[in-house]
Amino acid sequence: MDRRIIKPSTLKGFRDYLPSAMIAREKLIDTARQVYRSYGFSPIDTPALEFSEILLGKGGEESDRQIFRFIDQGDRDVAMRFDLTVPLARFAAQHYHEIGMPFKRYHIGSVWRGENTSRGRYREFMQCDFDTIGTTSNAADIETLLVIHDLFDRLGFSKFTIRVNNRLVLNGLLEKLGLADKASGVLRSLDKLPKIGRDKVIAEMVERVGATAEQAGEVLSLAELKGEPAAILAKLETQLAGSDVGLTGVARLTELFKTVAQAGANTERVELDLSIARGLDYYTGTIYETFLGDLPGIGSVCSGGRYDNLAELFTTQKLPGVGASLGLDRLLAAMEELGMVEAASTPAKVLIAYFDANHLGDYHRVARELRAAGIASEVYPEAVSIGEQLKYASRKGFKIGVIAGDREFAAGHWQVKNLITREQATVGTTELVEHLSAMISSTQS
């Protein structure tokens, strides 16, 4: 019987990660984890599948349409999580008495959305979230911005902008315009401003939301205010006079910009942008979007905000929260485009050539000594020609080749080859670890 060959392929919106991409991905995750931990955020995890009622209606109509939902073998209505924030709300309500409040967590995991694919955007992607729940304090909102700032700084970006707004400012304007009952629709339309432009946003607010052209124009006029944060906030105080909700938003933004400057963060990287609304319905206060200065067209690579009402669907306990999510795959695509990803398909720095079969134990002994010193090393598995082994090393992205045969073992030294500069040196066995450590440090500086 002929065996049918199945064509190897992946679904649209899903992807495989080759070693070079996965190494860069893990490095990015490790950096995010280090920054989150440095601020006291603790790790958690939740299931990929939730009961559908947990997820539905939490991110708006568009998010509901994108959810992967099905009936499982137990006839349960289940869905795959579309973000990590809604599962956090369920988690916090379920484990309230175990975790204590306020609770700071980070969560790194895959999520799924059946949306249109584009550059850096897939239907399965990983998020790196951090959140503080159990407090309404503006201090938590401010710390969220500082975490984003320090994260991108640590990742090596010098040009990035964290755009900040507050839903209370927008809600205050809508209250004054008589549009408070249409807030969700107005804000979802406003969130499309960068994609479809001013005229189409106004048209959508009129045709779909039910605002008048004059009301929609007022919303856009506020959203388009530009200038220094202090000047914009002063205008808002006048424009929103009489709205306690709006003025509360102005006060929280004023404190945010003042504190960020006092904390020593680079204020040139923080911008007040009244046009950002964040399309998800659960945001209620401060909101954040992060853009790369050298690649603004790729969109926001780290977004989030305050969500004071999300957990109320799961518990009578008051569980306000604030946090942000790093768009890992979109950011990785940007880093690849900017040449920030090293072209290596091995995490090891050193290849020890298998030159003489009689010394296999010696090669592995030295490799273990290097690993004990923190130098990732690989012993080539076959005693083939040195040229073939070095060709393999260059293709994989090793930085250093280490070679020894009978003559070198008798003399007590190794041939060390810099695979980037092609320079070669003879190094004594007792100095090998120190020499390789110095070489690796110089290639990383």
N, C-alpha and C positions, 0 to 999 in steps of 0.2 A: 504493500500500500504506500502510495506517495504521501510524504508528509508535507502538509501545507505550511509554507513559511509566512508567519505573521509579520506584516510590515511594522517595524519599530517606529512609533510616532507618539507625540504628546498632544493633548487636547489644546485647543486654542485658549490662550490666556494662562496656560500653565507652562512651566519650563523646568529643564534639568539644569543643574549647576555643576559645571566642570570644576576640577580642583582649583584652577587659578581664581575663578569667581568665588568659590566657596571659601578659600583662604582669606580673600579680601572681606567677604561677608562676616566671617567669624572674627576677624580683627576689629571690624566696625562694632559688632555686638559686644566684644570684650571691652572696648572703650566706653560704650554706653553703660555697660554694667558697672564699670569702675566709677564713672561719674555719678550714677544713681546711688551707689553704695556710699560714696563720699559724702552725700547729703543725708544719709541715714535711711534710705528707702530699702525695704526688705523684699526678697523675692517670693512670688506665689505662682501657682499655675492653676488652670481650670480646664475642663473638658472641651474638646473641639465641638462636640454636639451638646445642644441645650434643647429643652422643650421649646417648641416654637413660640408659645405664649410669652416666654422670657424675652425673646428678641423682637417679636413683631410690635410695630407701633412705637419703637423707641428712637428710631433715627429718621422718621418721616416716611412719606409714601415712596420716594425714590429708593431708599434703603430697603424697604419691604419688598420692592420689586426685584432687588438684586440678591435677596437671600436664597441660598441653596436649601430647599425645604423638601422633605419627603416623609413617607410613612415607613417606619422601620419594621423589622420582623416581629416585633412585639406589638404591632398595630399602634405604636405611639407616634404622635405628630411631632417630629423633631426637625431641627435646622442647624446648619453650621454657623458658628459665630461670625458676624460680619465686622466686629471690632472687639477690643478687649475691655472696653469701658462698661458696656451693658453687663457682661459676665461679672465684672467687678462689683457692680451694684447688687447683683444676686448673691455673690460670694460674701459681701460685707453684711447683708441682711441675714444670711444663713449662719454666719460664724461670728456674729456681733459680740457675743459674750466671751469668745476665745481670743479675739485679736485686740480688743480694747481700742479706745478712741482718744485722740486722733490716731489714725493709722496711715502709715506711709508705705506704699508698695510699688515695686516695679514688676512688670510682666513682659516677657519676650516670647512671642509665639505666633503661629500662622493664623491668618483669618481668610475668609472667602467671600467674594462678592461677584455676582454675575453681571459685571458691568463691561462696557466697551473697553477694549484694550488700546493702549497707546504707549508712547515712549516711557519706559520705566514703570508702566502700570499693568499689572497682571490680575487675574481672577483669584489666584492664590498668592498671597504675599505675607511677609512677616512684619509685625509691628513691635516696637520697643517702647512700651508705655511706662509712665510713672505717674502716680496720683497720690494726693493727700486727701483723706476723707475724715469726716467727723468734726470739721470746723468751718465756720463762715469767715474766719479772719482774713483780711486782705494780705496779711503777712504770708499766707500760704500761696496766694496768687502771685505775689512778688517773687517768692522763692522759686516758683515754677518757671518764671521768666529767667531767673539767674541760672537754673539748671540747664535750660535750653542754650543760653549764652555760653556757659562753660563747656557744654557738650560739643558744640561746633568749634569752639576754640581748640579743644583737645583733639578733635578730628583733623585739624590742620587747615581749617578755612579762615582766611583773614578777611574776606569780603562776604558778609552775609547780613541780612536785615530781619529782625524779629518785628513784625507788624502787630500792633496791639490795638484792641478796641474793647468796649464794654457793652454788652447787650442792654444794660440798664439805660445807657445814653440813647440807644436806638428806641427802646421801649418808651422812654420819656417823651421823645419826639412824637412817636405814634399816638401816645396818650393825648398830647396837645392837639394833634391833628384829627382826633376822633377815629383812629384806626387801630386802637388797642385790641379789638376783637378780631382783627385781621393780621395780627403780628406775624404769625407763622408763615403765612403766604407772602407777605411783604418781604420778610427777611430772606426767605428762600429765593425770591426774585432778585433781591439785592446781591445775594451771594454769587449770582451769575454775571455780575457787572464786568469782570475782566474778560469773560468769554464772549458775551454777546453785545456789549456796549450799552451806552446810556439810553438811546432811543428804544431799543428792544426791551430793556428792563422796564422802562416806563409803560410801554405798550402791554407788557405782561402783567404789570401791577393793575392796570386799568381793566384789561380783558379777562384775566383769570382770577384776580384777587378782589376786584370790585372797588378799588380806589379811584378817585377822580384824577384827571391829568394834573391838576394843581397840587393835590396831595402827594402824588408820586414825584412831582418836580421838587417839592419841599424835602422829601426824603433824599433824593439824589443831591440836592444842594448841600445838605448836611454831610452826606457821604463824601462829597468832593472837596471839602475844606482841606487846604494844604498849608503847611508852614511849621514853625517850631511848636512842640507840644504845649508849652506854656501859653502861647498866643491863641492856639486853637481852643484850649480848655477855658481861657478867659471868655472867648466868644460864646462857648457853650453855656457858661453860667448865665449869660444874658438871654440866650436863645431858649434855654430850658427853664427859665424862672417860673416858679409856680408848680413845677413837676418834681415832687419829692423823689420819685424813682429816677428821673433823669439826673438830678443834682447829686444823688448818691453815687451814680456811675461816674460823674465828673470828679467827685471827691476821691473815689477809689483810684482813678487813673492819675490824678494829681499826686497822690501819695506814692503810687507805683513809680512814676518817673523820678520823683525826689529821692526815694529810697535806693533805686538802682544806681543813681549817681553817687550817693553816699557810700554804697557798698563797693565802689571802685570798678564796676563793670563799664565797658566801653559804651557810652550812651549814644555814640554815632551809629551803633548797630541796632538801636531800638527806635522804632518809628510809630507815631500815633496815626493810625489809618482807620478813619470812620467808615470806610466802604466795606471792610470785611465784616461778614455777618455769621459765617460758618453755617452751612446748610442743615446740620443736624438739629432737630427740634429740642434736644435736651439741654442745650447751653443756656445759661441764665445770667451770666456776669462777664467777667474778663474773658477775652478770647485772643488766641495767638495764631499767627501763621509765619513761617520762616522761609525766606527766599535767598537763593545764592546770587551774589553780586555778579559773578562771571557767567551765570547760566539761569537767568530769571525765567526763561521760557519753559523750564521743566516743571514749574509750579511749586507749591509749598511742599517742603520736605520735612517739616515738623509742625504739627498743628495741635490745638487743644483748647481748653477753656474750663470755666466753672459751670457745674451742673448741680444746682441745689435741690432739684426735685426728682432726680432719676430713681433713687432707691425707695421713694415713697410708694412705688407700685408693689414693693416686695415686703415692706415692714412699716409698722407704725412709728418706729424709731426715726428720729431726724438724722439723716446721713448726708449732709452736704459734701461736695467734693470739688476738687480742681486738679487738673493734670494735663499732660500732653503726650503725643505719640510721635515717635520718629518713624518716618516712612522709609524703612530700611532699603527696600529694593529700588525705589525711586532715587534715593540718595546714592546708592551704589552705582546706578546707571549714570548719574551725574558725575560721580568721581571717576568712572571709567572714561567719560567724555572729556574730562578735564586733565586726564593723564595722572591722576592721583593713585591709581591702583597699580601695584607692582606686578609685572608680568612673570609670575612664578607659579608653577603647579606642584610645588613641594614646600612643606613647612620647614624642612631641614635646610641648614645653611652649608653643611659640609658633606661631601661625598668621599668616602674612603674607598679607594680603588682596590679591587680584589686582584692583586698582581701575582701572588704566589699561593697555590693551593695548600702548601705546607704551613702557611702562616695564617690560616683562616681564624684560628683562635686568637691570635695576636691582634688581628684587625678588629675583631669584636671586643676584645679587652679594651683597646684604645677608644673605640666608639662608646663603650659604656663609661669610660673616664670622662669623655667629652660631655656626654649627656648629664653626668653627675655634676658637671660644672655649668650646666645650663645651656650647652651648645647642642642643638638638635643635629644629629648625624645619622647618615645612612651608609651601610656597607653594601657595595654592589654585589648582586647575588651570583654572578658567574665570572670565572677567571678567563675573560676574553681579552682582546687587545686593549691597551691603554687608550688608544685613539677612539675606539668604540665607546669605552666607558666615559671618557671626557666629552664625547659628542652627546651622550645621554645626559650628562651633568649640565651642559649648556642648554639643552632643549628643555629640561625640567626647571631650570632657574637656580641651580646651586651657585653659591658665591665662591666656594673654595673647594679645590680638589686636594686630597692628601694621599701620597703614594709612597710605598716602601716595598722593596724586594729583599732577597738574601743579602745583598751588599749593604743596603741601608740598615737592616736589622743588625748586621754584624758591627756596623759603625755606630749604632745607637742614634740614628737620626731619620728624619722623614723629608721627602720633597713636598713642599707646600706650594700650590699653584693658585694664584688669584685668577679666577675664571672671567673676571670683568676686564682687568687690565692686562691679563696674560703674563704678568710678572711671576717669577718663581724664585723660591728661596729654600735653603737647606736649614732645617730646624732640629735641634736635639730633642730627644723624646721627653726629657724632663721639662723642657721649655714649651712643649707643643700647646698645652692648654692655654697658657698665658699669651702666646703668640697668636693663636686663633681668636681668642677673646678680643685682642686689640684690633685684629683685622676686621672682625665683624662690627665692632664699635665704629670703626672708620667708615665702613660702607653705609652705616645707618645715620651718620651725622650729616 
